[in-house]
Amino acid sequence: MDFEQEQEFVAEIKKYVTENLPLSKLTDEELEERIDEIVARQIGNVYCPIKQRISIIQQVYSSIRGFGLLDSIISDDTITEVMINGPDNIFIEQSGRLFKLEKRFESQRKLEDVIQRIVGLAGREVNQANPICDTRLPDGSRVNVVLPPIALCGPTLTIRKFSKTPMTIEKLISYGSITREIADKLELLVKAKYNIFISGGTGSGKTTFLNALSNYIPKDERVITIEDSAELQITGVDNLVSLETRNANASGAGQITIRDLIKSSLRMRPERIVVGEVRGGEALDMLQAMNTGHDGSLSTGHANSTQDMLSRLETMVLQGSAGLPLEAIRQQIASAVDIIIHLSRLRDKSRKTMEITEVLGYENGQIILNPLYVFEEDEKSTLEKVSGKLKRTDNPMKNDFKLKLSGIKTVI
């Protein structure tokens, strides 16, 4: 049975099931059993490999109770990202590389039904009046939806898969992103309540690194996490409050932004505030929180270098308060942010920690940076494969006040 025949057969079975079975009275297990029986009866003596038969059953079941074609893609743990550009173009990311799947949705209407099901599960809505939506799947995977007429190629769905096991520093060490020595130093910085900013480009692993770093937070502290769509997996902290933004409804009311959540979190007696990503005017509120006794805050932002991250922060603060003088903004940044960790996705698609830098302060109109660790390629590097490691610079760490305050005598 080729792909076209298989899809025709799936459509035929689905039509039979929806017309002849009492779907509302059947449990998920019972429905799957009945579909199995119907498929076996309809196939008859026609040769059909076991793998294809299982695929047919899953497609029929998921088109009724799940996400249709998406179910089989999402269940594949080797796939890290799914990109759907209209019903006919499905791309996936595996091992850092993109591939086009030889699969497609039955129609644009079918893809729209799946999107509405996904969005509805998280209590959000997306329609022509509100055609862009950020949400998540029940397993925590991050979802972005853009509908026509904004998306010219048809409904566009992008899913960043959610790891079933929380990211740990141990895993980052095994992937070669950092070394054990650096991990131990970062643990001390988190425990000593340094304000840490993680920067990097799209897909460089910022949220992954933030998740790993956040698990160094002492388990007896009160932690508030603030995200567009909840992704962080902080384990072991009992006093944990997770907050998530909300889009406006169809009438334009009810929107809750990251900025609103940061302001609210300050009245919740937080010991740590972890913001998944700052990308706008909320940067000002984040910096003010860091400057008003909420040390140990962690966050991420898009940037191409540590210096670029500072420029981006300036721009974001101006979005939130256009009248502020640049000097005041730079002083805020310099006094709020202690450490910037820059990540990058390299030419061989590997993700590496490129730099760990401390922010020393503000002098002569500029924010002074002090690079502590810098990634250097070695002689084994080629055009296809990057080889190298983070190396300690000759610069001593100068901002050691918080380490001493915490009773930590180790030199970073």
DAGIVEN-V609711 format. One record per run of one state. SS is the DSSP state (2 for helix, 1 for strand, 0 for the rest). FROM is the first residue (numbers start at 0). TO is the last residue. Records with the same first field share a line. If there is no record, write none. Layout:
# DAGIVEN-V609711
SS = FROM-TO  FROM-TO
This chain:
# DAGIVEN-V609711
0 = 0-1  20-21  25-26  43-48  65-67  74-77  85-88  94-95  100-106  121-130  136-140  146-154  160-167  174-178  191-194  200-204  214-221  227-238  244-244  246-254  256-256  265-270  275-280  291-296  302-304  320-324  336-337  345-349  363-364  377-386  392-399  405-411
2 = 2-19  22-24  27-42  49-64  68-73  107-120  168-173  179-190  205-213  257-264  281-290  305-319  325-335  400-404
1 = 78-84  89-93  96-99  131-135  141-145  155-159  195-199  222-226  239-243  245-245  255-255  271-274  297-301  338-344  350-362  365-376  387-391
